[in-house]
């Protein structure tokens, strides 16, 4: 059985993951409206991945006999100055999420809830990837700053990203 404290903290993380999904969906719509179909695709895949993250946490709460409590999702921005700005904000946001996951892990350790610590390890690894992905796209965008053809090529590259269901959800949905 999950402690009330941990259940509340994991429910808060479910909300944070849905907020991330909402943020990336908004970035996807903004990029599409401005003609960047590849960037739009990249953020749409990100939107789907964030929903997976929320679902993993919800499944975990239920598996431990807890209650999922969905809270309202706060509003997100609707427009970014340019594509580099959107990815810079993505990196800043993912660093915040990493801190949230680390805090959750610290709480699980403090409560000696080994099952929760174990479940969170997937998220800890996932955050390394999230930060690395955003940082590497920022690097590419900075290299072509002011060069329209370069930006076009990066947009083409980002169009190739495809969604893959998160491993912890395999066989569970
Ligand atoms: Mg996430």
Backbone and ligand atoms as CSV (ligand in chain L), in Angstrom:
chain,resi,resn,atom,element,x,y,z
A,1,UNK,N,N,0.852,-1.210,0.000
A,1,UNK,CA,C,0.000,0.000,0.000
A,1,UNK,C,C,0.880,1.248,0.000
A,2,UNK,N,N,0.521,2.185,-0.838
A,2,UNK,CA,C,1.258,3.458,-0.892
A,2,UNK,C,C,0.892,4.323,0.312
A,3,UNK,N,N,1.841,5.060,0.832
A,3,UNK,CA,C,1.500,6.020,1.896
A,3,UNK,C,C,0.710,7.170,1.255
A,4,UNK,N,N,-0.082,7.850,2.055
A,4,UNK,CA,C,-0.870,8.977,1.562
A,4,UNK,C,C,0.058,10.054,0.973
A,5,UNK,N,N,1.163,10.236,1.663
A,5,UNK,CA,C,2.155,11.221,1.262
A,5,UNK,C,C,2.713,10.938,-0.144
A,6,UNK,N,N,3.096,9.671,-0.356
A,6,UNK,CA,C,3.645,9.294,-1.667
A,6,UNK,C,C,2.560,9.324,-2.741
A,7,UNK,N,N,1.364,8.869,-2.378
A,7,UNK,CA,C,0.255,8.899,-3.350
A,7,UNK,C,C,0.011,10.336,-3.833
A,8,UNK,N,N,-0.012,11.277,-2.893
A,8,UNK,CA,C,-0.207,12.690,-3.267
A,8,UNK,C,C,0.931,13.177,-4.168
A,9,UNK,N,N,2.145,12.788,-3.820
A,9,UNK,CA,C,3.312,13.244,-4.584
A,9,UNK,C,C,3.300,12.649,-6.000
A,10,UNK,N,N,2.897,11.386,-6.129
A,10,UNK,CA,C,2.863,10.769,-7.468
A,10,UNK,C,C,1.703,11.360,-8.278
A,11,UNK,N,N,0.572,11.620,-7.618
A,11,UNK,CA,C,-0.538,12.288,-8.320
A,11,UNK,C,C,-0.115,13.673,-8.812
A,12,UNK,N,N,0.688,14.363,-8.022
A,12,UNK,CA,C,1.189,15.683,-8.445
A,12,UNK,C,C,2.084,15.529,-9.673
A,13,UNK,N,N,2.857,14.449,-9.709
A,13,UNK,CA,C,3.720,14.208,-10.873
A,13,UNK,C,C,2.884,13.853,-12.113
A,14,UNK,N,N,1.778,13.134,-11.920
A,14,UNK,CA,C,0.848,12.846,-13.036
A,14,UNK,C,C,0.409,14.175,-13.646
A,15,UNK,N,N,0.048,15.119,-12.791
A,15,UNK,CA,C,-0.388,16.432,-13.275
A,15,UNK,C,C,0.750,17.145,-14.013
A,16,UNK,N,N,1.957,17.039,-13.479
A,16,UNK,CA,C,3.116,17.689,-14.116
A,16,UNK,C,C,3.374,17.085,-15.503
A,17,UNK,N,N,3.180,15.768,-15.631
A,17,UNK,CA,C,3.394,15.117,-16.934
A,17,UNK,C,C,2.326,15.558,-17.934
A,18,UNK,N,N,1.083,15.689,-17.463
A,18,UNK,CA,C,0.027,16.174,-18.364
A,18,UNK,C,C,0.263,17.640,-18.733
A,19,UNK,N,N,0.805,18.410,-17.794
A,19,UNK,CA,C,1.127,19.806,-18.122
A,19,UNK,C,C,2.209,19.843,-19.205
A,20,UNK,N,N,3.214,18.951,-19.080
A,20,UNK,CA,C,4.272,18.855,-20.103
A,20,UNK,C,C,3.644,18.504,-21.451
A,21,UNK,N,N,2.720,17.536,-21.441
A,21,UNK,CA,C,2.047,17.133,-22.681
A,21,UNK,C,C,1.356,18.337,-23.313
A,22,UNK,N,N,0.684,19.115,-22.486
A,22,UNK,CA,C,-0.066,20.289,-22.926
A,22,UNK,C,C,0.884,21.347,-23.495
A,23,UNK,N,N,2.011,21.541,-22.816
A,23,UNK,CA,C,3.019,22.503,-23.278
A,23,UNK,C,C,3.518,22.117,-24.673
A,24,UNK,N,N,3.841,20.825,-24.856
A,24,UNK,CA,C,4.397,20.399,-26.149
A,24,UNK,C,C,3.335,20.383,-27.240
A,25,UNK,N,N,2.095,20.125,-26.871
A,25,UNK,CA,C,1.015,20.193,-27.860
A,25,UNK,C,C,0.857,21.634,-28.347
A,26,UNK,N,N,0.999,22.579,-27.433
A,26,UNK,CA,C,0.911,23.990,-27.786
A,26,UNK,C,C,2.089,24.398,-28.680
A,27,UNK,N,N,3.283,23.907,-28.361
A,27,UNK,CA,C,4.461,24.199,-29.191
A,27,UNK,C,C,4.276,23.591,-30.583
A,28,UNK,N,N,3.670,22.390,-30.629
A,28,UNK,CA,C,3.432,21.712,-31.902
A,28,UNK,C,C,2.476,22.544,-32.774
A,29,UNK,N,N,1.413,23.031,-32.172
A,29,UNK,CA,C,0.423,23.820,-32.913
A,29,UNK,C,C,1.044,25.132,-33.398
A,30,UNK,N,N,1.849,25.763,-32.539
A,30,UNK,CA,C,2.491,27.036,-32.898
A,30,UNK,C,C,3.449,26.840,-34.075
A,31,UNK,N,N,4.239,25.750,-34.011
A,31,UNK,CA,C,5.208,25.476,-35.092
A,31,UNK,C,C,4.476,25.198,-36.404
A,32,UNK,N,N,3.389,24.433,-36.326
A,32,UNK,CA,C,2.640,24.124,-37.551
A,32,UNK,C,C,2.054,25.402,-38.162
A,33,UNK,N,N,1.520,26.261,-37.303
A,33,UNK,CA,C,0.927,27.521,-37.790
A,33,UNK,C,C,1.968,28.385,-38.491
A,34,UNK,N,N,3.245,28.225,-38.094
A,34,UNK,CA,C,4.312,29.046,-38.680
A,34,UNK,C,C,5.045,28.334,-39.810
A,35,UNK,N,N,4.521,27.154,-40.217
A,35,UNK,CA,C,5.080,26.464,-41.380
A,35,UNK,C,C,6.213,25.487,-41.092
A,36,UNK,N,N,6.472,25.204,-39.825
A,36,UNK,CA,C,7.535,24.254,-39.488
A,36,UNK,C,C,6.921,22.887,-39.168
A,37,UNK,N,N,6.651,22.142,-40.220
A,37,UNK,CA,C,5.962,20.862,-40.052
A,37,UNK,C,C,6.797,19.834,-39.294
A,38,UNK,N,N,8.114,19.861,-39.494
A,38,UNK,CA,C,8.993,18.906,-38.818
A,38,UNK,C,C,9.059,19.186,-37.318
A,39,UNK,N,N,9.216,20.454,-36.968
A,39,UNK,CA,C,9.235,20.849,-35.552
A,39,UNK,C,C,7.897,20.486,-34.925
A,40,UNK,N,N,6.819,20.750,-35.654
A,40,UNK,CA,C,5.481,20.433,-35.168
A,40,UNK,C,C,5.365,18.935,-34.882
A,41,UNK,N,N,5.887,18.114,-35.801
A,41,UNK,CA,C,5.869,16.658,-35.607
A,41,UNK,C,C,6.670,16.259,-34.376
A,42,UNK,N,N,7.859,16.852,-34.228
A,42,UNK,CA,C,8.731,16.505,-33.093
A,42,UNK,C,C,8.002,16.778,-31.780
A,43,UNK,N,N,7.351,17.930,-31.681
A,43,UNK,CA,C,6.643,18.266,-30.441
A,43,UNK,C,C,5.376,17.422,-30.264
A,44,UNK,N,N,4.782,17.012,-31.368
A,44,UNK,CA,C,3.592,16.157,-31.245
A,44,UNK,C,C,3.975,14.777,-30.689
A,45,UNK,N,N,5.117,14.248,-31.121
A,45,UNK,CA,C,5.618,12.985,-30.584
A,45,UNK,C,C,5.917,13.162,-29.090
A,46,UNK,N,N,6.499,14.304,-28.765
A,46,UNK,CA,C,6.804,14.624,-27.369
A,46,UNK,C,C,5.524,14.653,-26.525
A,47,UNK,N,N,4.478,15.251,-27.092
A,47,UNK,CA,C,3.155,15.307,-26.448
A,47,UNK,C,C,2.653,13.896,-26.127
A,48,UNK,N,N,2.811,12.984,-27.080
A,48,UNK,CA,C,2.338,11.606,-26.858
A,48,UNK,C,C,3.179,10.903,-25.791
A,49,UNK,N,N,4.484,11.159,-25.807
A,49,UNK,CA,C,5.365,10.541,-24.801
A,49,UNK,C,C,5.020,11.008,-23.386
A,50,UNK,N,N,4.700,12.288,-23.264
A,50,UNK,CA,C,4.360,12.811,-21.930
A,50,UNK,C,C,3.082,12.174,-21.387
A,51,UNK,N,N,2.140,11.899,-22.297
A,51,UNK,CA,C,0.920,11.216,-21.862
A,51,UNK,C,C,1.254,9.802,-21.386
A,52,UNK,N,N,2.209,9.160,-22.039
A,52,UNK,CA,C,2.675,7.840,-21.579
A,52,UNK,C,C,3.230,7.930,-20.157
A,53,UNK,N,N,4.035,8.993,-19.923
A,53,UNK,CA,C,4.638,9.144,-18.591
A,53,UNK,C,C,3.548,9.234,-17.516
A,54,UNK,N,N,2.514,10.026,-17.815
A,54,UNK,CA,C,1.405,10.160,-16.861
A,54,UNK,C,C,0.725,8.805,-16.646
A,55,UNK,N,N,0.519,8.087,-17.739
A,55,UNK,CA,C,-0.175,6.782,-17.674
A,55,UNK,C,C,0.631,5.764,-16.845
A,56,UNK,N,N,1.952,5.778,-17.006
A,56,UNK,CA,C,2.808,4.852,-16.240
A,56,UNK,C,C,2.607,5.097,-14.741
A,57,UNK,N,N,2.602,6.375,-14.380
A,57,UNK,CA,C,2.438,6.729,-12.962
A,57,UNK,C,C,1.039,6.370,-12.463
A,58,UNK,N,N,0.024,6.596,-13.304
A,58,UNK,CA,C,-1.350,6.247,-12.927
A,58,UNK,C,C,-1.478,4.728,-12.731
A,59,UNK,N,N,-0.917,3.956,-13.673
A,59,UNK,CA,C,-0.955,2.488,-13.551
A,59,UNK,C,C,-0.278,2.034,-12.255
A,60,UNK,N,N,0.809,2.717,-11.929
A,60,UNK,CA,C,1.556,2.339,-10.726
A,60,UNK,C,C,0.741,2.609,-9.466
A,61,UNK,N,N,0.105,3.765,-9.388
A,61,UNK,CA,C,-0.735,4.092,-8.226
A,61,UNK,C,C,-1.817,3.018,-8.063
A,62,UNK,N,N,-2.460,2.672,-9.183
A,62,UNK,CA,C,-3.546,1.683,-9.140
A,62,UNK,C,C,-3.021,0.298,-8.744
A,63,UNK,N,N,-1.851,-0.071,-9.272
A,63,UNK,CA,C,-1.271,-1.382,-8.949
A,63,UNK,C,C,-0.962,-1.496,-7.461
A,64,UNK,N,N,-0.675,-0.356,-6.822
A,64,UNK,CA,C,-0.354,-0.371,-5.393
A,64,UNK,C,C,-1.595,-0.145,-4.520
A,65,UNK,N,N,-2.764,-0.209,-5.140
A,65,UNK,CA,C,-3.998,-0.061,-4.371
A,65,UNK,C,C,-4.333,1.371,-4.005
A,66,UNK,N,N,-3.700,2.327,-4.698
A,66,UNK,CA,C,-3.953,3.742,-4.403
A,66,UNK,C,C,-5.052,4.316,-5.273
A,67,UNK,N,N,-5.298,5.616,-5.099
A,67,UNK,CA,C,-6.322,6.316,-5.873
A,67,UNK,C,C,-5.668,7.348,-6.774
A,68,UNK,N,N,-6.077,7.324,-8.047
A,68,UNK,CA,C,-5.619,8.349,-8.983
A,68,UNK,C,C,-6.519,9.566,-8.802
A,69,UNK,N,N,-5.914,10.730,-8.577
A,69,UNK,CA,C,-6.700,11.962,-8.422
A,69,UNK,C,C,-6.209,12.975,-9.446
A,70,UNK,N,N,-7.016,13.170,-10.488
A,70,UNK,CA,C,-6.622,14.077,-11.569
A,70,UNK,C,C,-7.029,15.509,-11.231
A,71,UNK,N,N,-6.044,16.398,-11.268
A,71,UNK,CA,C,-6.282,17.814,-10.950
A,71,UNK,C,C,-6.329,18.614,-12.257
A,72,UNK,N,N,-6.857,19.850,-12.205
A,72,UNK,CA,C,-6.889,20.675,-13.430
A,72,UNK,C,C,-5.483,20.908,-13.985
A,73,UNK,N,N,-5.405,21.046,-15.295
A,73,UNK,CA,C,-4.116,21.309,-15.947
A,73,UNK,C,C,-4.021,22.817,-16.197
A,74,UNK,N,N,-2.955,23.415,-15.697
A,74,UNK,CA,C,-2.785,24.875,-15.838
A,74,UNK,C,C,-2.561,25.263,-17.301
A,75,UNK,N,N,-2.915,26.483,-17.615
A,75,UNK,CA,C,-2.761,26.993,-18.987
A,75,UNK,C,C,-1.287,27.026,-19.400
A,76,UNK,N,N,-1.049,26.950,-20.699
A,76,UNK,CA,C,0.312,27.028,-21.235
A,76,UNK,C,C,0.396,28.202,-22.218
A,77,UNK,N,N,1.629,28.601,-22.528
A,77,UNK,CA,C,1.831,29.646,-23.530
A,77,UNK,C,C,1.320,29.156,-24.886
A,78,UNK,N,N,1.041,30.062,-25.787
A,78,UNK,CA,C,0.526,29.648,-27.096
A,78,UNK,C,C,1.431,30.071,-28.249
A,79,UNK,N,N,2.477,30.837,-27.956
A,79,UNK,CA,C,3.316,31.327,-29.047
A,79,UNK,C,C,4.754,31.517,-28.571
A,80,UNK,N,N,5.692,31.177,-29.471
A,80,UNK,CA,C,7.110,31.346,-29.175
A,80,UNK,C,C,7.734,32.185,-30.290
A,81,UNK,N,N,8.722,32.996,-29.922
A,81,UNK,CA,C,9.323,33.929,-30.876
A,81,UNK,C,C,9.910,33.247,-32.092
A,82,UNK,N,N,10.592,32.113,-31.864
A,82,UNK,CA,C,11.139,31.321,-32.972
A,82,UNK,C,C,11.363,29.890,-32.475
A,83,UNK,N,N,11.831,29.034,-33.350
A,83,UNK,CA,C,11.941,27.614,-32.995
A,83,UNK,C,C,13.016,27.378,-31.932
A,84,UNK,N,N,14.110,28.146,-32.018
A,84,UNK,CA,C,15.174,28.016,-31.014
A,84,UNK,C,C,14.620,28.322,-29.621
A,85,UNK,N,N,13.811,29.348,-29.537
A,85,UNK,CA,C,13.210,29.738,-28.249
A,85,UNK,C,C,12.362,28.594,-27.672
A,86,UNK,N,N,11.597,27.935,-28.535
A,86,UNK,CA,C,10.750,26.816,-28.076
A,86,UNK,C,C,11.610,25.681,-27.524
A,87,UNK,N,N,12.715,25.363,-28.204
A,87,UNK,CA,C,13.568,24.274,-27.721
A,87,UNK,C,C,14.343,24.673,-26.467
A,88,UNK,N,N,14.702,25.965,-26.365
A,88,UNK,CA,C,15.375,26.417,-25.140
A,88,UNK,C,C,14.419,26.305,-23.950
A,89,UNK,N,N,13.165,26.652,-24.193
A,89,UNK,CA,C,12.182,26.526,-23.120
A,89,UNK,C,C,11.943,25.052,-22.768
A,90,UNK,N,N,12.020,24.201,-23.780
A,90,UNK,CA,C,11.877,22.755,-23.556
A,90,UNK,C,C,12.982,22.258,-22.615
A,91,UNK,N,N,14.210,22.690,-22.875
A,91,UNK,CA,C,15.330,22.241,-22.037
A,91,UNK,C,C,15.173,22.739,-20.600
A,92,UNK,N,N,14.810,23.999,-20.451
A,92,UNK,CA,C,14.597,24.558,-19.105
A,92,UNK,C,C,13.498,23.766,-18.394
A,93,UNK,N,N,12.420,23.479,-19.135
A,93,UNK,CA,C,11.307,22.732,-18.539
A,93,UNK,C,C,11.737,21.310,-18.151
A,94,UNK,N,N,12.464,20.633,-19.023
A,94,UNK,CA,C,12.877,19.257,-18.716
A,94,UNK,C,C,13.823,19.198,-17.513
A,95,UNK,N,N,14.638,20.247,-17.348
A,95,UNK,CA,C,15.506,20.288,-16.156
A,95,UNK,C,C,14.654,20.397,-14.891
A,96,UNK,N,N,13.546,21.135,-14.984
A,96,UNK,CA,C,12.632,21.239,-13.843
A,96,UNK,C,C,12.004,19.888,-13.550
A,97,UNK,N,N,11.596,19.185,-14.616
A,97,UNK,CA,C,10.983,17.859,-14.439
A,97,UNK,C,C,11.988,16.904,-13.793
A,98,UNK,N,N,13.242,16.980,-14.216
A,98,UNK,CA,C,14.282,16.144,-13.621
A,98,UNK,C,C,14.349,16.386,-12.107
A,99,UNK,N,N,14.283,17.661,-11.719
A,99,UNK,CA,C,14.321,17.992,-10.285
A,99,UNK,C,C,13.103,17.413,-9.563
A,100,UNK,N,N,11.932,17.466,-10.213
A,100,UNK,CA,C,10.716,16.909,-9.607
A,100,UNK,C,C,10.854,15.401,-9.402
A,101,UNK,N,N,11.380,14.716,-10.412
A,101,UNK,CA,C,11.563,13.257,-10.326
A,101,UNK,C,C,12.572,12.937,-9.217
A,102,UNK,N,N,13.643,13.717,-9.155
A,102,UNK,CA,C,14.647,13.483,-8.112
A,102,UNK,C,C,14.048,13.666,-6.716
A,103,UNK,N,N,13.210,14.686,-6.569
A,103,UNK,CA,C,12.557,14.913,-5.270
A,103,UNK,C,C,11.637,13.759,-4.897
A,104,UNK,N,N,10.932,13.247,-5.909
A,104,UNK,CA,C,10.030,12.113,-5.689
A,104,UNK,C,C,10.840,10.882,-5.256
A,105,UNK,N,N,11.965,10.698,-5.907
A,105,UNK,CA,C,12.844,9.564,-5.580
A,105,UNK,C,C,13.371,9.702,-4.149
A,106,UNK,N,N,13.762,10.907,-3.768
A,106,UNK,CA,C,14.234,11.164,-2.397
A,106,UNK,C,C,13.143,10.817,-1.381
A,107,UNK,N,N,11.907,11.170,-1.722
A,107,UNK,CA,C,10.782,10.886,-0.827
A,107,UNK,C,C,10.577,9.373,-0.671
A,108,UNK,N,N,10.655,8.652,-1.799
A,108,UNK,CA,C,10.493,7.186,-1.762
A,108,UNK,C,C,11.588,6.548,-0.904
A,109,UNK,N,N,12.800,7.068,-1.033
A,109,UNK,CA,C,13.931,6.560,-0.239
A,109,UNK,C,C,13.672,6.843,1.252
A,110,UNK,N,N,13.243,8.079,1.532
A,110,UNK,CA,C,13.004,8.474,2.930
A,110,UNK,C,C,11.931,7.598,3.562
A,111,UNK,N,N,10.941,7.201,2.750
A,111,UNK,CA,C,9.863,6.351,3.280
A,111,UNK,C,C,10.199,4.864,3.181
A,112,UNK,N,N,11.393,4.552,2.689
A,112,UNK,CA,C,11.829,3.158,2.483
A,112,UNK,C,C,10.833,2.382,1.621
A,113,UNK,N,N,10.227,3.075,0.643
A,113,UNK,CA,C,9.309,2.421,-0.286
A,113,UNK,C,C,10.123,1.984,-1.516
A,114,UNK,N,N,10.659,0.768,-1.439
A,114,UNK,CA,C,11.591,0.289,-2.477
A,114,UNK,C,C,10.915,0.104,-3.834
A,115,UNK,N,N,9.637,-0.297,-3.828
A,115,UNK,CA,C,8.915,-0.488,-5.098
A,115,UNK,C,C,8.810,0.835,-5.850
A,116,UNK,N,N,8.521,1.913,-5.117
A,116,UNK,CA,C,8.404,3.228,-5.764
A,116,UNK,C,C,9.768,3.699,-6.265
A,117,UNK,N,N,10.809,3.489,-5.468
A,117,UNK,CA,C,12.167,3.853,-5.922
A,117,UNK,C,C,12.489,3.119,-7.214
A,118,UNK,N,N,12.177,1.844,-7.262
A,118,UNK,CA,C,12.479,1.023,-8.439
A,118,UNK,C,C,11.716,1.531,-9.667
A,119,UNK,N,N,10.430,1.838,-9.498
A,119,UNK,CA,C,9.605,2.333,-10.603
A,119,UNK,C,C,10.168,3.655,-11.139
A,120,UNK,N,N,10.668,4.493,-10.221
A,120,UNK,CA,C,11.143,5.823,-10.626
A,120,UNK,C,C,12.467,5.789,-11.385
A,121,UNK,N,N,13.187,4.658,-11.276
A,121,UNK,CA,C,14.486,4.586,-11.974
A,121,UNK,C,C,14.316,4.772,-13.486
A,122,UNK,N,N,13.216,4.242,-14.031
A,122,UNK,CA,C,12.957,4.411,-15.476
A,122,UNK,C,C,12.861,5.909,-15.813
A,123,UNK,N,N,12.206,6.668,-14.940
A,123,UNK,CA,C,12.031,8.110,-15.175
A,123,UNK,C,C,13.359,8.858,-15.057
A,124,UNK,N,N,14.194,8.426,-14.131
A,124,UNK,CA,C,15.504,9.074,-13.953
A,124,UNK,C,C,16.324,8.930,-15.239
A,125,UNK,N,N,16.320,7.714,-15.802
A,125,UNK,CA,C,17.045,7.474,-17.062
A,125,UNK,C,C,16.412,8.246,-18.215
A,126,UNK,N,N,15.091,8.265,-18.243
A,126,UNK,CA,C,14.353,8.955,-19.307
A,126,UNK,C,C,14.705,10.451,-19.320
A,127,UNK,N,N,14.877,11.040,-18.139
A,127,UNK,CA,C,15.182,12.475,-18.073
A,127,UNK,C,C,16.551,12.797,-18.660
A,128,UNK,N,N,17.501,11.870,-18.539
A,128,UNK,CA,C,18.821,12.093,-19.139
A,128,UNK,C,C,18.643,12.255,-20.645
A,129,UNK,N,N,17.817,11.371,-21.216
A,129,UNK,CA,C,17.533,11.414,-22.654
A,129,UNK,C,C,16.782,12.693,-23.044
A,130,UNK,N,N,15.788,13.062,-22.244
A,130,UNK,CA,C,14.983,14.255,-22.558
A,130,UNK,C,C,15.876,15.499,-22.625
A,131,UNK,N,N,16.754,15.644,-21.653
A,131,UNK,CA,C,17.630,16.823,-21.628
A,131,UNK,C,C,18.624,16.778,-22.784
A,132,UNK,N,N,19.147,15.575,-23.061
A,132,UNK,CA,C,20.124,15.427,-24.136
A,132,UNK,C,C,19.494,15.752,-25.499
A,133,UNK,N,N,18.267,15.258,-25.718
A,133,UNK,CA,C,17.579,15.513,-26.997
A,133,UNK,C,C,17.380,17.008,-27.234
A,134,UNK,N,N,16.855,17.697,-26.218
A,134,UNK,CA,C,16.591,19.127,-26.371
A,134,UNK,C,C,17.905,19.879,-26.586
A,135,UNK,N,N,18.939,19.532,-25.806
A,135,UNK,CA,C,20.231,20.228,-25.912
A,135,UNK,C,C,20.828,20.038,-27.307
A,136,UNK,N,N,20.677,18.847,-27.874
A,136,UNK,CA,C,21.299,18.598,-29.170
A,136,UNK,C,C,20.567,19.348,-30.297
A,137,UNK,N,N,19.243,19.490,-30.178
A,137,UNK,CA,C,18.511,20.270,-31.192
A,137,UNK,C,C,18.861,21.763,-31.058
A,138,UNK,N,N,19.031,22.229,-29.821
A,138,UNK,CA,C,19.434,23.629,-29.590
A,138,UNK,C,C,20.784,23.895,-30.267
A,139,UNK,N,N,21.720,22.954,-30.099
A,139,UNK,CA,C,23.046,23.074,-30.731
A,139,UNK,C,C,22.912,23.239,-32.244
A,140,UNK,N,N,22.106,22.341,-32.855
A,140,UNK,CA,C,21.921,22.381,-34.312
A,140,UNK,C,C,21.309,23.711,-34.740
A,141,UNK,N,N,20.283,24.155,-34.002
A,141,UNK,CA,C,19.611,25.404,-34.377
A,141,UNK,C,C,20.557,26.597,-34.246
A,142,UNK,N,N,21.444,26.558,-33.251
A,142,UNK,CA,C,22.397,27.663,-33.072
A,142,UNK,C,C,23.416,27.685,-34.210
A,143,UNK,N,N,23.776,26.492,-34.691
A,143,UNK,CA,C,24.756,26.415,-35.783
A,143,UNK,C,C,24.226,27.053,-37.069
A,144,UNK,N,N,22.900,26.997,-37.266
A,144,UNK,CA,C,22.351,27.530,-38.517
A,144,UNK,C,C,21.651,28.882,-38.325
A,145,UNK,N,N,21.807,29.483,-37.153
A,145,UNK,CA,C,21.090,30.728,-36.864
A,145,UNK,C,C,21.248,31.745,-37.994
A,146,UNK,N,N,20.119,32.262,-38.459
A,146,UNK,CA,C,20.143,33.255,-39.531
A,146,UNK,C,C,20.226,32.645,-40.929
A,147,UNK,N,N,20.318,31.314,-41.006
A,147,UNK,CA,C,20.431,30.628,-42.295
A,147,UNK,C,C,19.140,29.856,-42.568
A,148,UNK,N,N,18.336,30.364,-43.492
A,148,UNK,CA,C,17.015,29.776,-43.733
A,148,UNK,C,C,17.087,28.359,-44.276
A,149,UNK,N,N,18.073,28.090,-45.117
A,149,UNK,CA,C,18.200,26.740,-45.685
A,149,UNK,C,C,18.550,25.748,-44.571
A,150,UNK,N,N,19.439,26.179,-43.671
A,150,UNK,CA,C,19.819,25.316,-42.542
A,150,UNK,C,C,18.619,24.983,-41.677
A,151,UNK,N,N,17.799,25.971,-41.418
A,151,UNK,CA,C,16.598,25.771,-40.602
A,151,UNK,C,C,15.629,24.820,-41.312
A,152,UNK,N,N,15.543,24.983,-42.633
A,152,UNK,CA,C,14.688,24.100,-43.444
A,152,UNK,C,C,15.166,22.653,-43.325
A,153,UNK,N,N,16.489,22.458,-43.379
A,153,UNK,CA,C,17.061,21.102,-43.285
A,153,UNK,C,C,16.784,20.486,-41.906
A,154,UNK,N,N,16.927,21.274,-40.853
A,154,UNK,CA,C,16.657,20.765,-39.497
A,154,UNK,C,C,15.182,20.399,-39.365
A,155,UNK,N,N,14.319,21.242,-39.939
A,155,UNK,CA,C,12.878,20.949,-39.891
A,155,UNK,C,C,12.591,19.614,-40.581
A,156,UNK,N,N,13.248,19.369,-41.710
A,156,UNK,CA,C,13.090,18.097,-42.446
A,156,UNK,C,C,13.503,16.929,-41.560
A,157,UNK,N,N,14.632,17.115,-40.871
A,157,UNK,CA,C,15.177,16.058,-40.011
A,157,UNK,C,C,14.194,15.730,-38.874
A,158,UNK,N,N,13.619,16.768,-38.285
A,158,UNK,CA,C,12.709,16.567,-37.150
A,158,UNK,C,C,11.387,15.939,-37.588
A,159,UNK,N,N,11.105,16.028,-38.875
A,159,UNK,CA,C,9.881,15.413,-39.417
A,159,UNK,C,C,9.962,13.886,-39.343
A,160,UNK,N,N,11.176,13.361,-39.217
A,160,UNK,CA,C,11.359,11.901,-39.245
A,160,UNK,C,C,11.106,11.235,-37.896
A,161,UNK,N,N,10.963,12.040,-36.849
A,161,UNK,CA,C,10.775,11.424,-35.529
A,161,UNK,C,C,9.435,10.684,-35.457
A,162,UNK,N,N,9.477,9.449,-34.941
A,162,UNK,CA,C,8.232,8.686,-34.800
A,162,UNK,C,C,8.002,8.331,-33.332
A,163,UNK,N,N,6.746,8.132,-33.023
A,163,UNK,CA,C,6.359,7.784,-31.647
A,163,UNK,C,C,6.563,6.296,-31.386
A,164,UNK,N,N,7.135,5.988,-30.245
A,164,UNK,CA,C,7.231,4.604,-29.782
A,164,UNK,C,C,6.679,4.584,-28.363
A,165,UNK,N,N,5.795,3.648,-28.099
A,165,UNK,CA,C,5.209,3.581,-26.766
A,165,UNK,C,C,6.304,3.325,-25.715
A,166,UNK,N,N,6.186,3.995,-24.579
A,166,UNK,CA,C,7.159,3.830,-23.495
A,166,UNK,C,C,7.176,2.371,-23.017
A,167,UNK,N,N,8.376,1.851,-22.807
A,167,UNK,CA,C,8.554,0.439,-22.453
A,167,UNK,C,C,7.696,-0.027,-21.260
A,168,UNK,N,N,7.575,0.760,-20.167
A,168,UNK,CA,C,6.794,0.264,-19.020
A,168,UNK,C,C,5.314,0.039,-19.338
A,169,UNK,N,N,4.830,0.556,-20.477
A,169,UNK,CA,C,3.414,0.371,-20.820
A,169,UNK,C,C,3.164,-0.880,-21.647
A,170,UNK,N,N,4.240,-1.563,-22.059
A,170,UNK,CA,C,4.088,-2.740,-22.930
A,170,UNK,C,C,3.134,-3.757,-22.304
A,171,UNK,N,N,2.109,-4.117,-23.060
A,171,UNK,CA,C,1.153,-5.118,-22.609
A,171,UNK,C,C,0.207,-4.656,-21.519
A,172,UNK,N,N,0.222,-3.361,-21.218
A,172,UNK,CA,C,-0.600,-2.876,-20.101
A,172,UNK,C,C,-1.788,-2.036,-20.515
A,173,UNK,N,N,-1.895,-1.761,-21.833
A,173,UNK,CA,C,-3.005,-0.886,-22.234
A,173,UNK,C,C,-3.929,-1.599,-23.205
L,1,MG,MG,MG,7.865,13.425,-18.899
